[in-house]
Amino acid sequence: MSDGPIEWDAESYDEISGPQLSWGMEVLGRLELRGDETALDAGCGSGRVTEELAGRLSDGRVIAVDGSAAMIEKARERLGGRAEYLVADLAQLRIEQPVDLVFSTATFHWIPDHDRLFESLRSALRPGGRLVAQCGGEGNIREHAEAAAAVAALPEYEPYLGDAGELWNYAGPGLTEERLRRAGFAEASCWLEPRPVVPEDPLRFTMTATLGAHLARLPERLRRPFAQAVLDRSRAPITLEYVRLNIEARVSA
Ligand SMILES: C[S@@+](CC[C@H](N)C(=O)[O-])C[C@H]1O[C@@H](n2cnc3c(N)ncnc32)[C@H](O)[C@@H]1O
């Protein structure tokens, strides 16, 4: 996997991320809040879910963190003074005041080292603080991932992607609970949920939302052909079999 965050097409992500917004709303729906907490949105993207989180924290604060400067700009455009903003790698987070809640959706599977990620997030939480998150989990978009691996092995792509290894980190619930406890969380509960998606515009959707780490390694001229070749290996209508990993954990008080 890549070692650090990549840049995203924030304009396109903002437009095509209907599925991610609906999953984010589900996670927010099960989140109990008083309304005065300080929450960190870890991997806020263009801020669509962050905006909903901020709406639940009328007496609190939201710190929107993302590794992509373009995403942070888009989130700032959307939320203005309703949040604070930070461009940072979540695996190496340094914040001044510990927060009550780390919230995150559709992000952790982009980060290669979950031990390091969870240690970093735990150190951002106050005693008794919570981590409530969802990301791609074990088995996520399996056929699409197999197609991407097969296309990456073709001679025109292999020089750029041959040594890339796994570009997504789709962990299972048992291993994730183990890692959370190892990182110092006292309670940890994780579970998987299927959430299939039939994208309206599969090429735009996959180039923006699923294949970014592959495309970032390719020269511009090969990006669209790579994504198209991946899609050509799937039956129409293209269905991305998303599997979400839900994460709830708490630091001891
Ligand atoms: C699919 S978007 C999710 C955005 C938003 N949470 C949502 O649900 O729509 C994933 C986000 O994670 C960010 N990201 C990936 N790896 C990161 C890292 N190591 N540190 C910080 N942000 C990262 C990307 O820049 C991107 O904005």
The ligand as a MOL file (V3000), in Angstrom:
LIG
                    3D

  0  0  0     0  0            999 V3000
M  V30 BEGIN CTAB
M  V30 COUNTS 27 29 0 0 0
M  V30 BEGIN ATOM
M  V30 1 C -13.8490 7.9710 0.6530 0
M  V30 2 S -13.3160 9.4480 1.3980 0 CHG=1
M  V30 3 C -14.4390 9.5550 2.7830 0
M  V30 4 C -14.8290 10.9600 3.0950 0
M  V30 5 C -15.9810 11.1290 4.0970 0
M  V30 6 N -15.6280 10.6490 5.4110 0
M  V30 7 C -17.2140 10.4220 3.5890 0
M  V30 8 O -17.6660 9.4750 4.2460 0
M  V30 9 O -17.7340 10.8330 2.5400 0 CHG=-1
M  V30 10 C -11.8070 8.9590 2.1930 0
M  V30 11 C -11.0540 10.1350 2.7410 0
M  V30 12 O -9.9890 9.6450 3.5510 0
M  V30 13 C -8.8740 10.5050 3.3820 0
M  V30 14 N -7.6630 9.7710 3.7820 0
M  V30 15 C -7.1760 8.6290 3.2720 0
M  V30 16 N -6.0330 8.2700 3.8920 0
M  V30 17 C -5.8000 9.2270 4.8190 0
M  V30 18 C -4.7710 9.4250 5.7960 0
M  V30 19 N -3.7430 8.5660 5.9360 0
M  V30 20 N -4.8340 10.5250 6.5840 0
M  V30 21 C -5.8560 11.4160 6.4450 0
M  V30 22 N -6.8720 11.2630 5.5510 0
M  V30 23 C -6.8350 10.1890 4.7460 0
M  V30 24 C -8.9040 10.8490 1.9000 0
M  V30 25 O -8.1470 11.9870 1.6080 0
M  V30 26 C -10.4030 11.0140 1.6750 0
M  V30 27 O -10.8320 12.3330 1.8310 0
M  V30 END ATOM
M  V30 BEGIN BOND
M  V30 1 1 1 2
M  V30 2 1 2 3
M  V30 3 1 2 10
M  V30 4 1 3 4
M  V30 5 1 4 5
M  V30 6 1 5 6
M  V30 7 1 5 7
M  V30 8 2 7 8
M  V30 9 1 7 9
M  V30 10 1 10 11
M  V30 11 1 11 12
M  V30 12 1 11 26
M  V30 13 1 12 13
M  V30 14 1 13 14
M  V30 15 1 13 24
M  V30 16 1 14 15
M  V30 17 1 14 23
M  V30 18 2 15 16
M  V30 19 1 16 17
M  V30 20 1 17 18
M  V30 21 2 17 23
M  V30 22 1 18 19
M  V30 23 2 18 20
M  V30 24 1 20 21
M  V30 25 2 21 22
M  V30 26 1 22 23
M  V30 27 1 24 25
M  V30 28 1 24 26
M  V30 29 1 26 27
M  V30 END BOND
M  V30 END CTAB
M  END
